[in-house]
Amino acid sequence: MKNENLNTEWLYTISPKGKFIDFNFKEIWRYRDLLFLFVKRDVITLYKQTVLGPLWYLIQPLITSVIFTIIFNGIANINVGEHVHPFLFNLAGITIWNYFAECLKGTSDSFKKNQNIFSKVYFPRVIMPMTVVISALLKFAIQFLIFIGFYVFFVFQGKSGTLDVNLLLLFPVLVLLMGLLGLGLGMIISSMTTKYRDLTFLVGFGVQLLMYVSAVMYPIQDAVEKIERSFPKSASFINPIIENNPLAQIVETFRYMFFSQGQFSVKGILVTLIVTVGIALLGLVIFNKTERSFIDTV
């Protein structure tokens, strides 16, 4: 016998995404507890059974900065500007670059890494790459504090440029742009690796190559001048890649903010903003399209 009083209304309805761009902030907010749970999991378990634990957050940028200083400033004689210590110059570039690299590498295997949980329970899939970006932000905060400590030390030693207070307002914008670039590119790569597994092996190699054209270990202007002198025939091809690289613009602006040396371009930042938003939206579109059928191909 049919129960007339039976409530047939559903609390939530899960249906296929039909929109070209579907980023349901309301749904993501509803799953915010799950998002923070994943962030907590990533932070706690990453170095839980390691010898040095969170000290790896400090060791990696410091050792890399020392090596870059020896090779690029000592041997290659790259000029980082007056009153700026090469170690501090390299540490600044590595600090902001590491956030992008962590976001890209962490989100580039979202589907493959989480295929078991994706196949068993529903939640907004975009939460996984968002988790990587937020947890990487904690690592960036720690490394940034280390950079600030060395910055203050070198200021008192007279081996650092002056801080541009007016540009400090751009600091959260630069961090956001780095995170969005890593997120967008990572979602694109993650979607492609569901069919082409070998792309996973190219991510680490690609990040290393990308670093060399992103002004991490050299000023943009110095690189452009040296390329024009050493490779005049290739300069017309190489220099635009360096000068118009959104990552290079972010790194250069970040250093200009603390040293007041190098170059700062409002046009470059605006172009970077447009490119970053475009990459993030493209990554979201491809990610949403892939999540409908990835479980059959992953």
TILUM-195496 format. One line per 5 residues: number of its first residue (from 1); for each residue x, y, z of C-alpha. Coordinates in steps of 0.25 Angstrom, whole numbers. Each point is the difference from the previous one (the first is absolute). Layout:
! TILUM-195496
NUM) X Y Z ~ ...
END
This chain:
! TILUM-195496
1) 0 0 0 ~ 6 13 -4 ~ 3 10 11 ~ -6 13 -3 ~ 8 7 11
6) 14 -5 -5 ~ 9 12 -3 ~ 5 -2 -14 ~ 9 13 -1 ~ 15 -2 -1
11) 9 8 8 ~ 11 1 -11 ~ -1 -4 -14 ~ 13 -5 -8 ~ -1 2 -15
16) 10 1 -11 ~ 6 13 -3 ~ -6 7 -12 ~ 6 13 0 ~ 13 4 -7
21) 6 6 12 ~ -6 -6 13 ~ 7 5 13 ~ -11 -1 10 ~ 5 9 12
26) -12 -4 8 ~ 2 -15 -1 ~ 15 2 3 ~ -3 8 12 ~ -10 -11 5
31) 12 -9 -1 ~ 10 9 7 ~ 2 -9 12 ~ 5 -11 -10 ~ 9 10 -6
36) 7 4 13 ~ 0 -15 4 ~ 8 -3 -13 ~ 9 12 3 ~ 3 -5 14
41) 3 -14 -5 ~ 10 5 -11 ~ 7 9 10 ~ 1 -11 11 ~ 3 -12 -8
46) 10 6 -10 ~ 11 -1 10 ~ -6 -8 11 ~ 11 -12 -1 ~ 12 8 -4
51) 12 3 7 ~ 1 15 -1 ~ -15 2 -1 ~ -4 15 -4 ~ 14 4 0
56) 0 -4 -14 ~ -8 12 -3 ~ 12 8 4 ~ 12 -9 -5 ~ -5 0 -15
61) -1 15 -3 ~ 13 3 8 ~ 9 -11 -6 ~ -6 4 -14 ~ 3 14 2
66) 14 -3 4 ~ 2 -9 -12 ~ -6 11 -9 ~ 9 11 6 ~ 13 -9 -2
71) -4 -4 -15 ~ -7 12 -6 ~ 6 12 8 ~ 14 -6 3 ~ 3 -8 -12
76) -9 6 -11 ~ 2 14 6 ~ -15 4 -1 ~ -2 14 5 ~ -11 2 10
81) 1 15 2 ~ 7 9 10 ~ -2 -2 15 ~ -7 -13 -2 ~ 6 -13 5
86) 0 -11 -10 ~ -5 -10 10 ~ -12 9 4 ~ -3 2 -14 ~ -1 -15 -3
91) -7 -3 13 ~ -11 11 -4 ~ -2 -7 -14 ~ 0 -14 5 ~ -10 3 11
96) -11 5 -9 ~ 4 -10 -11 ~ -2 -12 10 ~ -14 4 3 ~ -3 -1 -15
101) 8 -13 -2 ~ -7 -7 12 ~ -14 4 -5 ~ 3 -5 -14 ~ 6 -13 4
106) -10 -3 11 ~ -12 3 -9 ~ 5 -7 -13 ~ -4 -14 5 ~ -13 3 7
111) -8 -10 -8 ~ 11 -11 1 ~ 3 2 14 ~ -14 1 5 ~ -7 -10 -9
116) -4 -10 11 ~ -7 11 8 ~ -6 6 -12 ~ -6 -14 -4 ~ -7 -2 14
121) -6 13 4 ~ -5 13 -5 ~ 6 14 3 ~ 4 12 -9 ~ 12 -6 -7
126) 7 14 -1 ~ 2 -1 15 ~ 12 -9 -2 ~ 8 10 -8 ~ -5 11 9
131) 5 -8 12 ~ 14 0 -6 ~ 0 15 -3 ~ -4 3 15 ~ 10 -10 6
136) 11 5 -8 ~ -3 14 5 ~ 4 -4 14 ~ 13 -5 -6 ~ 2 13 -7
141) -3 8 13 ~ 11 -7 7 ~ 10 2 -11 ~ -4 15 -1 ~ 2 2 15
146) 14 -6 -2 ~ 3 10 -12 ~ -5 11 9 ~ 10 -4 11 ~ 11 0 -10
151) -5 13 -6 ~ 1 7 13 ~ 13 -5 3 ~ 6 5 -13 ~ -7 13 1
156) 8 3 13 ~ 13 -5 -7 ~ -3 10 -11 ~ -1 -11 -11 ~ -14 1 -4
161) -8 10 -8 ~ -11 9 5 ~ -15 -5 2 ~ -10 6 -9 ~ -11 2 10
166) -10 4 -11 ~ 1 -13 -7 ~ -2 -8 13 ~ -15 0 -4 ~ 3 -8 -12
171) 6 -11 9 ~ -13 -8 2 ~ -3 2 -15 ~ 13 -6 -4 ~ -2 -12 9
176) -14 -2 -5 ~ 5 1 -15 ~ 10 -11 3 ~ -10 -9 7 ~ -10 2 -12
181) 11 -3 -10 ~ 4 -13 7 ~ -15 -4 2 ~ -4 3 -15 ~ 12 -7 -6
186) -1 -11 10 ~ -15 -3 -3 ~ 3 0 -15 ~ 12 -10 2 ~ -8 -9 10
191) -11 -1 -10 ~ 9 -4 -11 ~ 7 -10 8 ~ -13 -8 1 ~ 3 -5 -14
196) 15 3 -2 ~ 7 -5 12 ~ 14 3 -4 ~ -3 15 2 ~ 2 -2 15
201) 14 -3 -2 ~ 2 13 -8 ~ -6 9 11 ~ 13 0 8 ~ 9 2 -12
206) -9 11 -5 ~ 0 8 13 ~ 15 0 0 ~ 0 5 -15 ~ -11 10 3
211) 9 6 12 ~ 11 3 -10 ~ -9 9 -8 ~ -7 7 12 ~ 11 9 5
216) 2 -8 13 ~ 15 1 1 ~ 2 12 -9 ~ -5 14 -2 ~ -9 1 -13
221) 8 12 -6 ~ 14 -6 3 ~ -5 -13 -7 ~ -5 8 -12 ~ 13 7 -2
226) 9 -12 1 ~ -9 -8 -10 ~ 1 12 -10 ~ 15 0 1 ~ 2 -15 1
231) -11 -5 -10 ~ -4 12 -8 ~ -7 -9 -11 ~ -8 -7 11 ~ -3 12 9
236) -12 4 -8 ~ -6 -14 3 ~ 5 -2 15 ~ -2 14 6 ~ -15 1 -3
241) -2 -13 7 ~ 8 5 13 ~ -6 14 0 ~ -15 -4 -3 ~ 1 -12 9
246) -11 2 11 ~ 8 -8 10 ~ 12 9 -3 ~ -8 13 2 ~ -5 -5 14
251) 14 -4 4 ~ 6 13 -4 ~ -11 8 6 ~ 2 -8 13 ~ 15 4 1
256) -2 14 -5 ~ -10 2 12 ~ 11 -4 10 ~ 13 5 -7 ~ -6 12 -9
261) 10 -5 -11 ~ -4 -7 -13 ~ -12 4 -7 ~ -15 1 3 ~ -10 1 -11
266) -15 3 3 ~ -3 -4 -14 ~ 8 -13 2 ~ -8 -3 13 ~ -13 3 -7
271) 3 -9 -11 ~ 4 -11 10 ~ -13 2 7 ~ -8 -2 -13 ~ 9 -12 -4
276) -2 -6 14 ~ -15 1 1 ~ -1 -6 -14 ~ 9 -12 3 ~ -8 -2 13
281) -13 0 -7 ~ 5 -9 -11 ~ 5 -10 10 ~ -13 0 7 ~ -8 -2 -13
286) 9 -12 -3 ~ 0 -5 14 ~ -15 0 1 ~ -1 -7 -14 ~ 9 -11 4
291) -6 -3 13 ~ -12 -5 -6 ~ 6 -12 -7 ~ 15 -1 6 ~ -4 -12 9
296) -1 -8 -13 ~ 13 3 -5 ~ 9 3 12
END
